[in-house]
Amino acid sequence: MPPQQLRLRALVTLPWTDAFALEITRTRRQDLEQQLPHHVLAGAVTLLSQRRGAHLPAARWQAGPHDNSLRIASYTSVIPAPDGRP
């Protein structure tokens, strides 16, 4: 039987009166990318792995499989198991 995989998706919708004026600039995207490995979400993944007896940090993030534009940010972290499998 293959090992179970955890898939976690976090979605944030911010209510703004003038949402069309908002955009994810290059600087904001770079800030997000630098903060992702240290964010509480990455820490939650590590904590969940520790409860199973491992220490698997979500330290590497890359642009995700969904739209990345001036209005949307999508990132993915694949965490390898001790044997190297994702």
PyMOL commands that set and color helices and strands:
alter all, ss='L'
color gray80, all
select helices_A, chain A and resi 19-21+26-38+40-51
alter helices_A, ss='H'
color red, helices_A
select strands_A, chain A and resi 62-63+75-76
alter strands_A, ss='S'
color yellow, strands_A
deselect
rebuild
show_as cartoon
